[in-house]
Structures are given as C-alpha cells and as structure tokens.
Amino acid sequence: MKRFVIAAALIVAGAATAFAGPIEDRQALMKGMAKNAKELAGVAKGATPFDAAKVKALLQVYVDDSAKLPTLFPEDSKTGGTDPTTAAPKIWEDQAGFKAAAAKLGTDATAALAATDQASFAKAFGTLASNCGACHGTYRTKKD
C-alpha cells in the first residue's frame, strides 16, 4: 500500500509539472532546445570534442520536440501564462507554415543524426540552426 501511495504521488506531481499550460509547456520546450543548441554549437565549432552518442541524444530532443511543437499553440494560448508569451500572431494566422517549419526542424534534426564526425556534424548543425533562426524571425516577437 505504501508503494502505491508513493507511486500515485509521483504521478500526480509529474502530471502537474508536465501540464502546466500550453504557454509554460512551450517555453520549457524552447528553453530545453536552447540549452541543447549551446552544447551542440560548441561541438559544431570544435570547442567541444565530438561525442557521437551525446550529439545523437541532444539531437533526438529536437526530433521529439519538433513533433510536439505545433500542439503547444492552441487558439486560446495567444496571451497569458505566468511569463508573457513571445509567440507572434503569425503562428495562428499561418498554421500551415508554422507546422511546416516545425516539420522541417524535425527532418533536419533527423538528418543530423547521421553525422559521424565533427565536420559532418558542423554542416548538419548549420542547417538545423538556420531553421531555428528562420522560425524565430517569422513566428516570434521580441521580448520588451
């Protein structure tokens, strides 16, 4: 019985964290991808040694998160949340374009998984990073 109570408490705590709300969920997702981008940029620049297993694990986050991303922008999440959103109205005006941008991110992250050394990774990461910049340029507003 004690194990059941502990397991139930962990499930409830995890659910509360995972489903804070679409704005908070997408901000957490973006912060995680930004953290990974910093690590991957170090590898791409040669400042950090290429470690195929670590690179693949970090890239897999992009693959997984790119699939989740379009679901985190429901119509009722244009404003509000605990932290003001920087999502541009263009996301809701151009859902097809936004979904295509997320899909391209996933496709390019999947392609980058094939990198076998620093040079091939650096090239693939350049493509991946340009996706981030293009999407932010179109679908994100600047913070005040």
ABEGO torsion letter per residue (X at the ends): XAAAAAAAAAAAAAAAAABAEAAAAAAAAAAAAAAAAAAAAAAAAGABBBBAAAAAAAAAAAAAAAAAAAAABBAAAABEEABBBABBAAAAABAAAAAAAAAAAAAAAAAAAABABAAAAAAAAAAAAAAAAAAAAAABBBBX
